[in-house]
């Protein structure tokens, strides 16, 4: 048995705000992100021997204020830090509202074998039983661990870490909110020891220089029509994600809208509003089979918000050239299927 040597180097704590950094603001009568990186670092316990903890404030906002360009800038900064030879990994503190989206964007675009660990809190910093310090300490232990090499970007909460591609927030307020549905967790941190149970099959990287923010997510509900989709097509939208019923079905009016979007070079991805399972074209008479015939691309078991991140990345990679040929469409579809498989 080959012993794993002790790590030597630094872990960078990159803070963006969120509940973990939130305190009560008397003027507004609400909780707002207020704690910076240096104060956050003081909460960390059990830093592994030989590891230095560096700190950097990226921003200080609650994550419902995050947008795609900001999240992409965060991913670019993560990539820059990981390129430094002495950096073992990066820990990102982030609000839980959009953490899975920022983490997935990092997972798609950061070309490094070093770990990126997103964490935060469900209970603000002023609560007596806040979960932030423990999550933060375990995230640092994971980022420093040799066992975490090659796992890409993960989210760690409540002692458990999940692949950024698979994980989703499942409860508004409970500390153990993050789960990976059909795929299951990657591992856990147990009293400072990293237990890795599985590795992601394919990290599926797209090292792009920009993302496309003009991507709309439309969730299906009984009797919806295509008015918003048609309006968005006429007002600069570059892509759509349809969060469809079941296996990937929509009210029949969306078939013609999809056909019109694809004719304009606007890709349409289909996901499911269900919590688990994959989409595939099975039903006709306006269902998934007809959506596929109209040019929609079925996005496996990605959630709607994850498919939107993927689409923004791939459209950023396409750039001004657009999807102006059958060859470009085929390559684009193949990239979606690779990430969604």
C-alpha positions in Angstrom: 0.0 0.0 0.0 1.4 3.4 -1.0 1.2 6.1 1.6 -0.2 9.4 0.6 2.2 12.2 1.6 1.1 15.2 3.7 0.1 18.1 1.5 2.3 21.2 1.4 1.1 24.4 -0.1 -1.9 26.7 0.3 -5.7 26.6 0.1 -7.3 29.8 -1.1 -10.5 30.9 0.6 -12.4 33.0 -2.0 -15.5 34.6 -0.5 -18.6 35.9 -2.3 -21.0 36.5 0.6 -24.2 34.5 1.1 -25.8 33.4 4.4 -22.5 32.3 5.8 -21.4 35.9 5.7 -24.8 37.5 6.7 -25.6 39.5 9.8 -28.6 41.5 10.8 -28.7 45.1 9.4 -30.8 47.3 11.7 -31.4 49.9 9.0 -33.1 47.6 6.6 -34.4 45.1 9.2 -33.0 42.2 7.2 -30.0 40.0 7.0 -27.3 41.0 4.5 -23.9 39.7 3.5 -21.3 41.6 5.6 -18.4 39.4 6.7 -15.2 39.4 4.7 -12.6 36.8 3.9 -10.2 37.5 6.8 -13.0 37.2 9.4 -14.2 34.1 7.6 -10.8 32.5 7.8 -10.8 32.9 11.6 -13.7 30.5 11.8 -11.7 27.6 10.2 -10.5 24.9 12.5 -8.4 21.9 11.7 -6.3 23.2 8.9 -4.1 20.3 7.8 -0.4 20.2 8.7 1.7 22.0 6.1 -1.2 23.9 4.6 -1.4 27.7 4.6 -4.8 29.3 4.3 -4.9 32.3 2.0 -7.9 34.7 1.8 -9.4 36.8 -0.9 -12.6 38.8 -1.1 -14.2 38.3 -4.6 -17.5 40.0 -3.7 -19.9 40.2 -0.8 -23.5 39.7 -1.9 -26.4 37.3 -1.2 -26.4 34.8 -4.1 -29.8 35.8 -5.5 -28.0 38.8 -6.8 -25.5 36.7 -8.8 -25.7 36.9 -12.6 -24.0 34.9 -15.3 -21.2 37.3 -16.1 -20.3 37.6 -12.4 -20.3 33.9 -11.9 -18.1 33.5 -15.0 -15.7 36.0 -13.6 -15.6 34.0 -10.4 -14.8 30.9 -12.4 -12.0 32.7 -14.2 -10.5 33.8 -10.9 -10.7 30.3 -9.6 -8.8 29.1 -12.7 -6.2 31.7 -12.2 -5.6 30.8 -8.6 -5.4 27.1 -9.4 -2.7 27.8 -12.0 -0.4 28.9 -9.2 2.0 26.0 -8.4 1.7 26.2 -4.6 -2.1 26.3 -4.5 -3.6 22.9 -3.6 -7.2 23.9 -4.1 -9.8 26.7 -3.7 -12.7 27.0 -1.3 -15.5 29.3 -2.4 -18.1 30.6 0.1 -21.3 31.3 -1.7 -25.0 31.7 -1.0 -27.1 28.6 -1.4 -29.8 30.1 -3.7 -27.6 30.0 -6.8 -24.6 27.9 -5.5 -25.3 24.9 -7.7 -25.3 27.2 -10.8 -22.0 28.9 -10.0 -20.5 25.6 -9.1 -21.6 24.0 -12.3 -20.2 26.9 -14.3 -16.9 26.4 -12.5 -17.1 22.7 -13.2 -17.6 23.3 -16.9 -15.0 26.0 -17.4 -12.1 25.6 -14.9 -9.3 23.4 -16.5 -7.5 22.1 -13.5 -7.1 18.8 -11.7 -7.1 20.6 -8.4 -10.3 20.6 -6.3 -12.7 23.5 -6.1 -15.0 23.3 -3.1 -18.1 25.5 -2.8 -19.7 25.8 0.6 -21.7 28.2 2.7 -24.5 28.0 5.3 -28.2 27.7 5.7 -28.1 29.5 9.1 -26.7 33.1 9.3 -23.6 34.0 11.2 -25.5 35.3 14.2 -27.4 32.1 14.9 -26.1 30.2 17.9 -26.2 26.9 15.9 -24.9 28.3 12.6 -23.6 25.6 10.3 -21.1 27.9 8.6 -17.9 27.3 10.6 -18.1 23.5 10.3 -18.9 23.6 6.6 -16.0 26.0 6.1 -13.5 23.9 8.1 -14.5 20.7 6.3 -14.3 22.4 2.9 -10.7 23.5 3.6 -9.8 19.9 4.7 -11.3 18.6 1.5 -9.6 21.1 -0.7 -6.2 20.3 0.9 -6.6 16.5 0.6 -4.6 14.6 -2.0 -7.7 12.3 -2.4 -9.6 15.3 -3.9 -7.4 15.6 -6.9 -9.3 15.1 -10.1 -12.8 15.4 -8.7 -13.4 18.8 -10.2 -15.8 21.3 -8.6 -17.9 20.0 -5.7 -20.3 21.4 -3.1 -19.7 20.4 0.5 -22.5 20.8 3.1 -23.2 19.0 6.4 -20.1 16.8 6.0 -21.1 15.5 2.6 -19.7 16.5 -0.8 -21.4 16.2 -4.2 -20.3 16.7 -7.9 -21.3 20.1 -9.2 -23.0 18.5 -12.2 -25.3 16.4 -10.1 -26.1 18.4 -6.9 -29.2 20.4 -6.3 -30.6 22.4 -3.4 -33.7 20.5 -2.1 -34.8 22.4 1.0 -35.2 26.1 1.7 -33.7 26.1 5.2 -32.4 22.7 6.5 -28.6 22.4 6.8 -28.5 19.2 4.8 -30.1 20.8 1.8 -27.9 19.5 -1.0 -28.4 16.1 -2.6 -27.5 14.4 -5.9 -30.7 12.5 -6.7 -30.0 9.4 -8.8 -26.2 9.8 -8.7 -25.5 10.0 -5.0 -22.8 11.8 -3.1 -19.1 11.6 -4.0 -18.0 11.2 -0.4 -17.8 12.8 3.0 -15.4 14.5 5.5 -15.4 12.6 8.8 -13.6 14.2 11.7 -11.0 15.6 9.3 -10.6 12.5 7.2 -11.8 12.5 3.6 -13.7 9.5 2.5 -14.1 9.3 -1.3 -16.7 6.8 -2.5 -16.8 7.5 -6.2 -15.4 9.9 -8.8 -17.2 11.8 -11.6 -17.2 9.8 -14.8 -16.6 12.8 -17.1 -15.8 16.3 -15.9 -16.7 17.6 -19.4 -14.7 20.9 -19.6 -15.3 23.8 -22.0 -12.5 26.4 -21.3 -14.3 29.3 -22.9 -13.5 33.0 -22.9 -17.1 34.3 -22.4 -20.6 33.1 -21.6 -23.9 34.1 -23.2 -26.3 35.6 -20.6 -29.3 35.9 -22.9 -30.6 32.4 -22.2 -34.2 31.9 -21.0 -35.6 29.2 -18.8 -39.3 28.4 -19.2 -41.0 26.0 -16.8 -44.0 24.2 -18.0 -47.4 24.2 -16.2 -50.8 23.0 -17.3 -52.2 25.1 -20.2 -49.3 27.4 -20.8 -48.9 29.1 -24.1 -45.9 30.3 -26.1 -46.4 34.1 -25.8 -43.3 34.7 -23.7 -41.1 32.4 -25.9 -42.3 34.3 -29.0 -41.7 37.7 -27.4 -38.2 36.6 -26.2 -37.3 35.4 -29.7 -38.0 38.8 -31.1 -36.1 40.6 -28.3 -32.6 39.3 -28.4 -32.8 35.9 -26.6 -30.0 33.6 -27.8 -31.2 30.3 -26.4 -34.1 28.6 -24.5 -34.4 25.8 -21.9 -37.8 24.3 -21.7 -38.3 22.7 -18.3 -40.9 20.3 -19.5 -43.4 17.8 -18.1 -42.3 14.2 -17.3 -40.0 12.7 -20.0 -39.9 16.0 -21.9 -43.3 17.0 -23.1 -44.8 20.5 -23.5 -48.2 21.9 -24.6 -48.4 21.5 -28.4 -48.0 25.2 -29.1 -44.3 24.9 -28.1 -43.6 22.6 -31.0 -44.1 25.4 -33.5 -42.3 27.9 -31.3 -39.4 25.6 -31.1 -39.3 25.1 -34.8 -39.3 28.9 -35.3 -36.5 29.4 -32.8 -34.3 26.8 -34.4 -34.9 28.3 -37.8 -33.5 31.5 -36.4 -30.4 29.8 -35.0 -31.7 29.8 -31.4 -31.1 26.5 -29.7 -33.8 24.9 -27.5 -32.9 22.5 -24.8 -35.4 20.2 -23.1 -35.2 19.2 -19.4 -37.8 17.8 -17.0 -39.5 19.6 -14.1 -39.4 16.3 -12.2 -36.8 16.0 -9.5 -35.2 12.8 -10.9 -34.8 10.9 -14.1 -33.8 11.7 -17.7 -35.7 13.2 -20.6 -36.2 11.4 -23.9 -38.7 11.8 -26.8 -41.4 9.2 -26.4 -44.8 10.8 -26.9 -46.2 12.3 -30.1 -49.3 14.5 -30.7 -47.3 17.6 -29.6 -45.1 15.8 -27.0 -41.4 15.1 -26.9 -41.2 13.3 -30.2 -42.6 16.4 -32.0 -40.3 18.7 -30.0 -37.3 16.6 -31.2 -38.5 16.7 -34.8 -38.7 20.5 -34.4 -35.1 20.6 -33.5 -35.1 20.6 -29.7 -32.1 19.0 -28.0 -32.9 16.7 -25.0 -30.6 17.4 -22.1 -30.4 14.1 -20.2 -31.0 14.4 -16.4 -29.7 18.0 -16.1 -32.0 20.3 -14.2 -33.4 23.3 -15.9 -31.0 25.7 -14.2 -28.0 23.5 -15.0 -29.0 23.2 -18.7 -29.2 27.0 -18.8 -25.6 27.2 -17.5 -24.5 24.7 -20.1 -26.3 26.5 -22.9 -24.7 29.9 -21.8 -21.3 28.3 -21.9 -21.7 26.6 -25.3 -23.2 29.7 -26.9 -20.3 31.7 -25.5 -18.0 29.2 -27.2 -19.9 29.6 -30.5 -19.6 33.3 -30.3 -20.5 35.7 -33.2 -20.3 32.9 -35.8 -23.5 31.4 -34.4 -25.1 28.1 -35.5 -25.2 28.9 -39.1 -24.6 25.5 -40.6 -25.6 21.8 -40.2 -22.0 21.1 -39.1 -22.2 23.7 -36.4 -25.5 22.4 -35.2 -24.2 18.8 -35.1 -21.1 19.8 -33.1 -23.3 21.9 -30.7 -25.7 19.0 -30.2 -22.8 16.6 -29.5 -21.4 19.0 -26.9 -24.8 19.1 -25.1 -25.2 15.4 -25.2 -21.7 14.9 -23.8 -22.3 17.1 -20.8 -25.8 15.7 -20.3 -24.9 12.0 -20.6 
